[in-house]
Amino acid sequence: MRNKLARLSFILLLSLSTVPGTPTPAISVEAGPQIFEVIAVEAGQDIRTLRLNFPLDPVLAEGGKVYFLVERKHLKAIQEFGYSFTLETARFEQTGKKFLRPGTKIQGGLNGAYHSYLELAAQLKSLAASYPGLARLYIPGKSLENRNIYALKISDRPGQSEDEPGIALLGGHHAREWVSVEVPLLIGRYLLENYEREARVRDIVNSAEIWIVPLVNPDGLEYSILNYRLWRKNRRLNGDGSYGVDLNRNYAYQWAYDDLGSSPEPSSAVYRGTGPVSEPETEAVRNLFQNHRIQSAISYHSFSQLILYPWGYLDQPSEEEALFQSLAEDMAGLISQVNGRVYQTGRASASLYLTNGDFTDWAYGFFRTLAFTVELPPVDLLQGGFLNSESDIDLIFRENLPAALYLVERTIASYNGTRLSPLLRRELEKGNESMVKSRPDAAIRGRRAGSG
């Protein structure tokens, strides 16, 4: 009950956003690394007005307090504005360390056992070189700062395009969600390493084209490692001097549907960008989906322990709600059998909060891809928040492996080669994007934005 109430209060908090026309202090262009703090504000204060006047990134609502990420340079102004708060940065920095298990080996370094961009690139290249008959590394696009966005294709004929279903496992849309990078990477490695010894894995790889895209936001991840651990967005320099577009609000389907599920304000944590697919990172994902038969997908995030499905932009069921619900419940059941952790399931808009321009709605809305968002552990800040311990990486991977394999097998079993060809995919999205771009500004229909 405590977790449910905390999550509900967080959802209510996230629905607050700036109102068009309200002046918001811009974050100045960086002369050096930005210094951020975590502050806790008593929930009894006027949180809405606070967010209207300062670029805050909400993290959690817990124990009658609301936690925000904010640049240190704004702290004095917030106090002068009449708000009291406590500094909680140290609590967040230490949270993950408290949950290290006895005997855990810590690799050290800024990111420890987690992969940086260069380490991830080296691992993917090594896998492709070690298993040339099963894996091939593709680059569907590059980031703003010219880093490769890698897609590792796993199949029995990785260099050919076969009439087989595609399954995409993506991670790292949000920079601070480090564990979301590790899970798809480890699933891909598991398939390759166990192809020869496990008949089940062999059948999967022989019957499908599996795309592993562990890191959609490489620039943001590097910034999170080197400068500010809780950074969320990409590294776009916006017109007001702030940085970052939320890549999971930048996809074209129902982009800017309203200001409840994304924000038009560049300083917002859920800023959607200047237009649909304005960012090269989301363009890279689009390139992958336009050119391949991807029938199902999982986008890994953290944290909340949830399995979500469309729609996120509107609290209404999709045409395949029953199928989504059945698959999500089956996956959650398989996860719970491993470590006993419970992942709640449901429509994204009903279970968490409204989001528009997100990956899952886009993949299903344009391509009828059966797409899920999996919010990885932990369930709340008390269990580590974004700062999963290094010892948790393998545990979280292993509990999610059966669910991913199940979705792949269900996709293979139901594939008849007719869902949508790559040519039809490109034409469908082209037509829908034109419709989105010609729609009147969505700001007239909504005045608030969600986050997540």
Buried (B, 14 or more C-beta within 10 A) or exposed (E): EEBEEBBEBBBBBBBBBBEEEEEBBBBEEEEEEBEBBBBBBEBEBEBBBBBBBBBBBBBBBBBEBBBBBBBEBBBEEBEEEEBEBEEBBEBBEEBBEEBBEEEEEEEEEEBBBBBBBEEBBEBBEEBBEEBEEBBBBBEBBBBBBEBBBBBBBBBBBBEEBBEBBBBBBBBBBBBBBBBBBBBBBBBBBBBBBBBEEBEEBBEBBBBBBBBBBBBBBBBBBBBBBEBBBBBBBBBBEBEBBBBBBBBBBBBBBBBBBBBBBBBBBBBBBBBBBBBBBBBBBBBBBBBBBBBBBBBBBBBBBBBBBBBBBBBBBBEEBBEBBEBBBEBBBBBBBBBBEBEEBEBBBBBBBBBBBBBBBBBBBBBBBBBBBBBBBBBBBBBBBBBBBBBBBBBBBEBBBBBBBBBBBBBBBBBBEEBEEEBBEBEEBBEBBEEBBEEBEEEEEBBEEBEBBBBB
